[in-house]
Amino acid sequence: MTVTGTVAYIRDEDDGDVHVDLAVPASEAGLLDAANRTRQDGQLVTEIVPADQPGCTPGRPPRPASGTYSYGVCTGADLVTPPLGSQVTVTGPYVLDADHGWMEIHPVWAITVVGRSAVGAPAATTVAGALAWCRASAAPSADGYSGDYDVFIHSNQPDTEATATDAGDTWSHPTDGSGYADVRLWHTSPGEHISVTVGTASCSATA
């Protein structure tokens, strides 16, 4: 299927896939399920796999196999990750990610930038003329206390207050000169949704 939306979030996964999450217009909101709404900020997940990414030599594996998992062979598709805030059309299989429960386009077969913002989608914010963005992940803290989580934040906003919030806790810490921050939350439960703001950018993580 082919869908249209605005690139709201980009994340590089450990398996080499690139998540390009789309804010879709109201006309395509039926593509989202409950997990998209609660765990992906109401966005549709799309994934560019290593075999289709630029720099992959056609006919060769994009990376060595990991155990029984094969990354296939490079296709020469050279699918470039679009910039945050761009309006795109994405074509590929529309599937359920059974591990996470959300719907996604995976793998992306084609992705085309068609504009700057989609009708009904949030407008991109800017930082000194550039699109404001952040990415976040969470992991149990090494401080030895059950329920403590470190929220690792990367953004393009250096020396800016970064705030992480879960169901009952909010803490902040400024980003460093490279836009990184580590915010610790107390009494967080596994699977809990964590909202993050860094200046004018917002993103999320799951404990």
Summary of the structure (lengths in Angstrom):
residues: 207
radius of gyration: 17.7
end to end distance: 31.6
largest distance: 50.8
contacts: 659
relative contact order: 0.16
helix: 7%
strand: 43%
